[in-house]
Amino acid sequence: MADEVKINPSEVSHDAQLLADNVADGVEKAPKVDFDADYELAKQMSVSPIDNTEEGQKAAEAAVAPQYEMPEPEDMRVEPGVTGNPSDYMSMASEISGTEAVGNVDDDLVKKALELGQPGQ
């Protein structure tokens, strides 16, 4: 597929300016470019002849082989220690929130709620 090259008369190089003037005056025809043929030729040029041989395949594998082997992942299991003791959760909550109360819930309100009933009863 041949496409016509659009010539910009405001090009800065002398050769491009001369060609643009000649095309504008009708002295020369605009050059044609076959992009599809150029693309096919570029694809052929991008593959080295050695790439299609067994030696080339070995060289490619050596070039992209990992330099360091990855260790197999270890299965790590973490068992949470569930005690059901409310004081454990109180200490954990105080560590997270510090000494300041968030919103309208304070330590006294939490203690009162724990005294009134246990969850799940």
N, C-alpha and C positions, 0 to 999 in steps of 0.2 A: 504494500500500500504506500504509494508515494504521496507525500504531503508537500504543500508549497511552503517555503520558508518566508515568513513575513519579515520584511526588511524595514528597520527603523532608520529613517534618514538622519536622526540626531545621534547616531553612534559616534564615539570619539576616535576610534582607530581610523587611520587614513584609508586602508584597504576597504573597510566596511563603508566608509563614506563614499569612496569612488564607486563601489558596486551599487550602493543605493542610488547614487546619481545616475549611473548608467541604466539601471532598471527603470527609474522614473522617466528617463528620456527615451526609453524604448530601444536603446543600443544593445542591451543584453537582456536575456530572460532570467527570471528569478530561479535560483538553484532549487532542485527537487531533492527531497530527503525521504528515503524509505525507512521509516522507523521500525517496521516489523523485521525487515532483513537485518538491520543493524542490531536489533535485540537478539535475533537468532545467532548472529555471528558473535555477539558478546557472550552468550551462553556457552558457545563452543570454546571460546577463548578462556573462560573461567575455570575449565576443567583441564588439569594437566594430564598428559598421556600416562604418566605413572599412576595416577589415581585409579585407573581402570585395571590395574594389575594386582596380584596378590601381595607383592612387595609394597605397593602403595597403600593397600588396606592395612597392612601391619604397621606401616609408618604412621598412618592416621590414628590407629588405635593407641599407639605409643604416645602420640602427641596429646591426645585428649584423655588418656587414662588418669584416674585420680592419683595424686601424689601421696596421699595419706588414706589409709583404709579407715572407714567409719566403724566404730565398735557397735555391736548389737545393742539395742536399747534394753535396759534392765527394767523389769516390772517392779515398780515401787508401790507398795501398798501402805497407806496411812490409816491406822485405826483410831478413830476419835474416842477419847475416854469419856463415856457417858456415865455420870454418877447419879444424876437425879437430885443432887443436893443443891438447894436454892442458894446457899452461901457461895458456892463456886461461881454461879452466874452473877451474883451480886458483885463479887470481886472483879470478875471479867468486865462487867458493865462499868464499874468505877474506873478501871484502867482505861477504857475506851473514852469515856466522857470526861474524865478528870474530876475535878471537884465542883465544877459549875453545872447547874441544872439546865437542861435543854427544854425550852417551851415551858409548859406548866407542870411537868413531871419532875419531882425531886426525890431524893432518897427516902424521905419519910413516907411519901405516897406509895413508893414501891414496897416498902416494908409493910405498910398497912394492907396492901393488896395481897402480899404473901401470907399475912396472918389470917385474912378472911377466907382464903381457900386455896387449894392446890389445883393446878390445871388437870383436867381429866377426871375429876371426881364429881 
